[in-house]
Amino acid sequence: MVDLLVLLDPAVLERFSKLLHTFIRRSNHLIHLSEEKQIEWFLRVLHMYELVRLIPRRIELSRHLKSIERLQPEHKPKKVKLAFPSFKSIFPPIETLRQNYRNLYNWVSLEYVVGHYPGKITILWAKEERFRGIWKRKVAEEPQIEFYFTPGTHMTSRTEHLSELTERFSECICKVQCEYRLGKAGREAIVS
């Protein structure tokens, strides 16, 4: 058994990823694709889905770039990075799609079935993130889940609020160390 299991904003996958994964896996008995081809189709369809889903953001970005172009030369930034560089093509090579670690992670994590953990689970959760998915169900099922909340979102808790995050994490470690010392002292007292 592990002395301290800490989960940091445990991921909750998008519904579309779950549906796509289930569809590919369940229809495979009809189409007989290798594991590689299944992952390839998963990445391709997710890429197209994200391309369509992010059209409003891309339009906003292009308007922003046009407004920058109207600025006087001395006020223009030297470089402007693309917000979504992987969206240069509707059908990029699979090598490009495999560089999207998030979608590859989604495929792997959708294969994993979360089981019962017999010990205490500590979760560090960003306050601005919605509490949903499997963790909502797990909290109801398992009484040994302890929460520490950090300010910000999933991303800002690791950037803007990193000091608060490390403080919460230190609290978790100190608490377990104290419990261990108390337990060890209690066992030593019983033995002597």
HULINVEN-V335859 format. One record per run of one state. SS is the DSSP state (2 for helix, 1 for strand, 0 for the rest). FROM is the first residue (numbers start at 1). TO is the last residue. Records with the same first field share a line. If there is no record, write none. Layout:
SS = FROM-TO, FROM-TO
//
This chain:
0 = 1-4, 9-14, 32-34, 54-54, 70-72, 76-84, 89-93, 98-100, 112-120, 127-133, 142-144, 151-161, 192-192
1 = 5-8, 121-126, 145-150
2 = 15-31, 35-53, 55-69, 73-75, 85-88, 94-97, 101-111, 134-141, 162-191
//
